[in-house]
Amino acid sequence: MALHFVVYGRPYCHLCHDLVAGLQQLQTRHEFSFDVVDIDQDAQLEERFGTLIPVVEYNGKILCNYFLDETAIVSALAG
């Protein structure tokens, strides 16, 4: 079963777009899925993450923010 990550960000965030593109590139080599959540649609998420976006979370743990940490993602995938 593939791991599932959550990316918190905003539609107009260029760093978010870059991080998503990086995850999509990683998907060519590793099996996982992810959802992108717009924090502007949830006041609690906006308060929690504010300007830390983009954030990649797995099982409640933040793996990276601002930029894709490929090592952290691959480590999570390795278990």
LUMFIVO-904928 format. One record per residue: residue in three letters; x, y, z of N, C-alpha, C, O in turn; residue number from 1. Coordinates in nm, 4 decimals. Atoms other than C-alpha are relative to their C-alpha. Layout:
BEGIN
("ALA"; (X; Y; Z); (X; Y; Z); (X; Y; Z); (X; Y; Z); NUM)
...
***
This chain:
BEGIN
("MET"; (0.0839; -0.1194; 0.0000); (0.0000; 0.0000; 0.0000); (0.0881; 0.1254; 0.0000); (0.1815; 0.1365; 0.0794); 1)
("ALA"; (-0.0804; -0.1216; 0.0144); (0.1383; 0.3392; -0.1024); (-0.0265; 0.0972; 0.1147); (-0.1383; 0.1076; 0.1653); 2)
("LEU"; (0.0148; -0.1039; -0.1016); (0.2005; 0.6096; 0.1526); (-0.0734; 0.1192; -0.0597); (-0.0721; 0.1418; -0.1807); 3)
("HIS"; (0.0754; -0.1175; 0.0428); (-0.0123; 0.9218; 0.1388); (0.0470; 0.1218; 0.0802); (0.0478; 0.1205; 0.2032); 4)
("PHE"; (-0.0452; -0.1244; -0.0617); (0.1188; 1.2720; 0.2085); (-0.1059; 0.1076; -0.0198); (-0.1892; 0.0987; -0.1099); 5)
("VAL"; (0.0874; -0.1159; 0.0150); (-0.0700; 1.5969; 0.2588); (0.0898; 0.1219; -0.0171); (0.1826; 0.1438; 0.0607); 6)
("VAL"; (-0.0719; -0.1248; 0.0246); (0.0628; 1.9216; 0.1149); (-0.0947; 0.1140; 0.0350); (-0.2033; 0.1251; -0.0219); 7)
("TYR"; (0.0775; -0.1189; -0.0358); (-0.0682; 2.2383; 0.2784); (0.0607; 0.1196; -0.0707); (0.1818; 0.1415; -0.0656); 8)
("GLY"; (-0.0497; -0.1156; 0.0730); (-0.0427; 2.5505; 0.0691); (-0.1113; 0.0919; -0.0440); (-0.2211; 0.0910; 0.0117); 9)
("ARG"; (0.0959; -0.0938; 0.0582); (-0.2198; 2.8151; -0.1334); (0.0119; -0.0081; -0.1524); (0.1199; -0.0348; -0.2051); 10)
("PRO"; (-0.0027; 0.0104; 0.1465); (-0.3167; 2.8197; -0.5030); (0.0943; 0.1005; -0.0668); (0.1466; 0.0719; -0.1745); 11)
("TYR"; (-0.0814; -0.1051; 0.0617); (-0.1182; 3.1399; -0.5720); (0.1449; 0.0003; 0.0495); (0.2188; 0.0956; 0.0251); 12)
("CYS"; (-0.1334; 0.0080; -0.0605); (0.2002; 3.0262; -0.3929); (0.0972; -0.0696; -0.0955); (0.0816; -0.1883; -0.1245); 13)
("HIS"; (-0.0946; 0.0605; 0.0943); (0.4926; 2.9699; -0.6318); (0.0848; -0.1088; 0.0650); (0.1208; -0.2060; -0.0015); 14)
("LEU"; (-0.0739; 0.1056; -0.0683); (0.6841; 2.7696; -0.3697); (-0.0841; -0.1276; 0.0089); (-0.0315; -0.2386; -0.0001); 15)
("CYS"; (0.0914; 0.1148; -0.0047); (0.3780; 2.5447; -0.3384); (-0.0003; -0.0721; -0.1343); (0.0055; -0.1949; -0.1398); 16)
("HIS"; (-0.0022; 0.0591; 0.1345); (0.3731; 2.4903; -0.7147); (0.1302; -0.0769; -0.0228); (0.1291; -0.1867; -0.0783); 17)
("ASP"; (-0.1306; 0.0646; 0.0164); (0.7455; 2.4069; -0.7108); (0.0063; -0.1302; 0.0797); (0.0566; -0.2310; 0.0302); 18)
("LEU"; (-0.0035; 0.1186; -0.0836); (0.7040; 2.1601; -0.4236); (-0.0862; -0.1107; -0.0595); (-0.0444; -0.2264; -0.0632); 19)
("VAL"; (0.0888; 0.0987; 0.0626); (0.4099; 1.9846; -0.5918); (0.0667; -0.0601; -0.1242); (0.0594; -0.1810; -0.1462); 20)
("ALA"; (-0.0707; 0.0497; 0.1184); (0.6115; 1.9580; -0.9144); (0.1113; -0.0969; 0.0411); (0.1341; -0.1980; -0.0254); 21)
("GLY"; (-0.1046; 0.0894; -0.0504); (0.8956; 1.8031; -0.7140); (-0.0562; -0.1333; 0.0470); (0.0035; -0.2382; 0.0227); 22)
("LEU"; (0.0647; 0.1243; -0.0426); (0.6604; 1.5491; -0.5575); (-0.0442; -0.0818; -0.1208); (-0.0292; -0.2040; -0.1223); 23)
("GLN"; (0.0419; 0.0713; 0.1210); (0.5208; 1.4622; -0.8990); (0.1203; -0.0659; -0.0677); (0.1091; -0.1766; -0.1205); 24)
("GLN"; (-0.1229; 0.0579; 0.0561); (0.8771; 1.4052; -1.0212); (0.0425; -0.1226; 0.0800); (0.0831; -0.2237; 0.0227); 25)
("LEU"; (-0.0345; 0.1138; -0.0847); (0.9446; 1.1781; -0.7228); (-0.0924; -0.1188; -0.0248); (-0.0508; -0.2339; -0.0115); 26)
("GLN"; (0.0955; 0.1076; 0.0261); (0.6326; 0.9791; -0.8094); (0.0405; -0.0845; -0.1212); (-0.0094; -0.1958; -0.1374); 27)
("THR"; (-0.0470; 0.0799; 0.1130); (0.8083; 0.8648; -1.1274); (0.0966; -0.1094; 0.0461); (0.1221; -0.2058; -0.0261); 28)
("ARG"; (-0.0968; 0.0965; -0.0536); (1.0554; 0.6755; -0.9048); (-0.0488; -0.0741; 0.1236); (0.0063; -0.1778; 0.1604); 29)
("HIS"; (0.0506; 0.0580; -0.1252); (0.8516; 0.5975; -0.5915); (-0.1527; -0.0020; -0.0041); (-0.2162; 0.0822; -0.0675); 30)
("GLU"; (0.1447; 0.0114; -0.0037); (0.4972; 0.4853; -0.5223); (-0.0552; 0.0693; 0.1245); (-0.0312; 0.0248; 0.2367); 31)
("PHE"; (0.0688; -0.0715; -0.1073); (0.2999; 0.7339; -0.3105); (-0.1047; 0.0911; -0.0621); (-0.1046; 0.1170; -0.1824); 32)
("SER"; (0.1010; -0.0954; 0.0454); (0.0061; 0.9676; -0.3331); (0.0041; 0.1217; 0.0922); (0.0633; 0.1183; 0.2001); 33)
("PHE"; (0.0088; -0.1186; -0.0849); (-0.0627; 1.3147; -0.2012); (-0.1211; 0.0827; -0.0406); (-0.1669; 0.0789; -0.1548); 34)
("ASP"; (0.1063; -0.0971; 0.0222); (-0.3395; 1.5683; -0.1675); (0.0563; 0.1374; 0.0301); (0.1453; 0.1522; 0.1139); 35)
("VAL"; (-0.0366; -0.1388; -0.0272); (-0.2988; 1.9446; -0.1787); (-0.1201; 0.0660; 0.0659); (-0.2307; 0.0639; 0.0118); 36)
("VAL"; (0.1059; -0.0650; -0.0762); (-0.5025; 2.1342; 0.0809); (0.0267; 0.1498; 0.0024); (0.1346; 0.1941; 0.0417); 37)
("ASP"; (-0.0074; -0.1467; -0.0006); (-0.5670; 2.5077; 0.0418); (-0.0294; 0.0489; 0.1413); (-0.1429; 0.0395; 0.1880); 38)
("ILE"; (0.0191; -0.0422; -0.1390); (-0.5139; 2.6508; 0.3901); (-0.0921; 0.1207; 0.0121); (-0.1467; 0.1458; 0.1196); 39)
("ASP"; (0.0896; -0.1153; -0.0052); (-0.7136; 2.9618; 0.2994); (-0.1465; -0.0408; 0.0137); (-0.2314; 0.0431; 0.0435); 40)
("GLN"; (0.1371; 0.0491; -0.0117); (-1.0275; 2.7442; 0.3032); (-0.0334; -0.0454; 0.1416); (-0.1464; -0.0868; 0.1676); 41)
("ASP"; (0.0199; 0.0471; -0.1372); (-0.9844; 2.6586; 0.6744); (0.0767; 0.0922; 0.0947); (0.1997; 0.0962; 0.0920); 42)
("ALA"; (-0.0625; -0.0976; -0.0897); (-0.9175; 2.9218; 0.9418); (0.1002; -0.0647; 0.0950); (0.2031; -0.0049; 0.1264); 43)
("GLN"; (-0.0933; 0.0678; -0.0911); (-0.7525; 2.6689; 1.1733); (0.1308; -0.0360; -0.0709); (0.2387; -0.0225; -0.0133); 44)
("LEU"; (-0.1214; 0.0315; 0.0757); (-0.5102; 2.5561; 0.9031); (0.0785; 0.1261; -0.0314); (0.2014; 0.1263; -0.0258); 45)
("GLU"; (-0.0665; -0.1267; 0.0291); (-0.4358; 2.9160; 0.8095); (0.0744; 0.0487; 0.1236); (0.1868; 0.0979; 0.1137); 46)
("GLU"; (-0.0644; -0.0411; -0.1250); (-0.3593; 2.9922; 1.1733); (0.1189; -0.0911; 0.0321); (0.2227; -0.0443; 0.0789); 47)
("ARG"; (-0.1052; 0.0974; -0.0316); (-0.1508; 2.6756; 1.2122); (0.1228; 0.0173; -0.0890); (0.2359; 0.0138; -0.0405); 48)
("PHE"; (-0.1120; -0.0020; 0.0932); (0.0617; 2.7138; 0.8993); (0.0398; 0.1394; -0.0475); (0.1569; 0.1632; -0.0773); 49)
("GLY"; (-0.0307; -0.1381; 0.0375); (0.0371; 3.0829; 0.8067); (0.0976; 0.0124; -0.1150); (0.0656; -0.0235; -0.2283); 50)
("THR"; (-0.1010; -0.0222; 0.1041); (0.3550; 3.1682; 0.6162); (0.1020; -0.1138; -0.0097); (0.2032; -0.0990; -0.0782); 51)
("LEU"; (-0.0926; 0.1133; 0.0057); (0.5255; 2.8285; 0.6674); (-0.0162; -0.0832; -0.1266); (0.0605; -0.1767; -0.1496); 52)
("ILE"; (0.0334; 0.0824; 0.1157); (0.3782; 2.6958; 0.3440); (0.1033; 0.0112; -0.1109); (0.1733; 0.1119; -0.1219); 53)
("PRO"; (0.0731; 0.1256; -0.0067); (0.4170; 2.4804; 0.1603); (0.0549; -0.0902; 0.1109); (0.1712; -0.0807; 0.1501); 54)
("VAL"; (-0.0343; 0.0963; -0.1041); (0.4197; 2.2077; 0.4233); (-0.0387; -0.1384; -0.0511); (-0.1471; -0.1563; -0.1066); 55)
("VAL"; (0.0332; 0.1393; 0.0296); (0.4360; 1.8322; 0.3610); (-0.0110; -0.0722; 0.1339); (0.0792; -0.0678; 0.2175); 56)
("GLU"; (0.0271; 0.0705; -0.1251); (0.2838; 1.6231; 0.6368); (-0.0291; -0.1463; -0.0300); (-0.0922; -0.1793; -0.1304); 57)
("TYR"; (0.0300; 0.1427; 0.0092); (0.2716; 1.2476; 0.6860); (-0.0283; -0.0514; 0.1399); (0.0552; -0.0386; 0.2295); 58)
("ASN"; (0.0407; 0.0534; -0.1304); (0.0851; 1.0848; 0.9749); (0.0153; 0.1025; 0.1123); (0.0593; 0.0685; 0.2221); 59)
("GLY"; (-0.0055; -0.1040; -0.1014); (0.0699; 1.4160; 1.1613); (0.1370; 0.0610; 0.0227); (0.1517; 0.1514; 0.1049); 60)
("LYS"; (-0.1362; -0.0516; -0.0160); (0.4432; 1.4805; 1.1284); (0.0369; 0.0843; -0.1216); (0.0193; 0.0418; -0.2358); 61)
("ILE"; (-0.0454; -0.0868; 0.1088); (0.5767; 1.7713; 0.9240); (0.1354; -0.0493; -0.0483); (0.2315; -0.0568; 0.0282); 62)
("LEU"; (-0.1248; 0.0503; 0.0588); (0.8426; 1.6383; 0.6884); (0.0837; 0.1120; -0.0598); (0.2066; 0.1053; -0.0580); 63)
("CYS"; (-0.0741; -0.1132; 0.0555); (0.9353; 1.9660; 0.5206); (-0.0948; 0.1174; -0.0203); (-0.2165; 0.1017; -0.0300); 64)
("ASN"; (0.0768; -0.1203; 0.0337); (0.8233; 2.3199; 0.4606); (0.0892; 0.0928; -0.0819); (0.2119; 0.0833; -0.0792); 65)
("TYR"; (-0.0610; -0.0930; 0.0959); (0.9088; 2.5943; 0.2112); (0.0507; -0.0710; -0.1260); (0.0118; -0.0358; -0.2374); 66)
("PHE"; (-0.0601; 0.0701; 0.1131); (1.1061; 2.3534; -0.0098); (-0.0113; -0.1502; 0.0215); (-0.0171; -0.1967; 0.1353); 67)
("LEU"; (0.0078; 0.1450; -0.0075); (1.0839; 1.9830; -0.0887); (0.1295; -0.0557; 0.0581); (0.2388; -0.0277; 0.0088); 68)
("ASP"; (-0.1130; 0.0723; -0.0582); (1.3119; 1.7766; 0.1321); (-0.0115; -0.1437; -0.0497); (-0.0768; -0.2276; 0.0123); 69)
("GLU"; (0.0095; 0.1307; 0.0647); (1.3551; 1.4762; -0.0940); (0.0474; -0.1110; 0.0935); (-0.0095; -0.2201; 0.0936); 70)
("THR"; (-0.0525; 0.0994; -0.0935); (1.5578; 1.2922; 0.1717); (-0.1050; -0.0376; 0.1035); (-0.1199; -0.1555; 0.1354); 71)
("ALA"; (0.1045; 0.0280; -0.0993); (1.2758; 1.3236; 0.4272); (-0.1134; -0.0809; -0.0605); (-0.1666; -0.1715; 0.0037); 72)
("ILE"; (0.1080; 0.0740; 0.0676); (1.0175; 1.2007; 0.1762); (0.0432; -0.1438; -0.0251); (-0.0320; -0.2368; 0.0041); 73)
("VAL"; (-0.0497; 0.1340; 0.0293); (1.2299; 0.9036; 0.0683); (0.0167; -0.0805; 0.1296); (-0.0091; -0.2009; 0.1311); 74)
("SER"; (-0.0117; 0.0685; -0.1299); (1.3009; 0.8194; 0.4349); (-0.1360; -0.0475; 0.0481); (-0.1487; -0.1595; 0.0976); 75)
("ALA"; (0.1363; 0.0396; -0.0382); (0.9272; 0.8159; 0.5072); (-0.0459; -0.1175; -0.0837); (-0.1100; -0.2092; -0.0324); 76)
("LEU"; (0.0388; 0.1086; 0.0899); (0.8743; 0.5915; 0.2066); (0.0702; -0.1308; 0.0367); (0.0139; -0.2391; 0.0207); 77)
("ALA"; (-0.0758; 0.1185; -0.0378); (1.1436; 0.3534; 0.3304); (-0.0489; -0.0614; 0.1311); (-0.0213; -0.1773; 0.1621); 78)
("GLY"; (0.0581; 0.0500; -0.1233); (0.9621; 0.3249; 0.6616); (0.0912; 0.0148; 0.1139); (0.0567; -0.0230; 0.2259); 79)
***
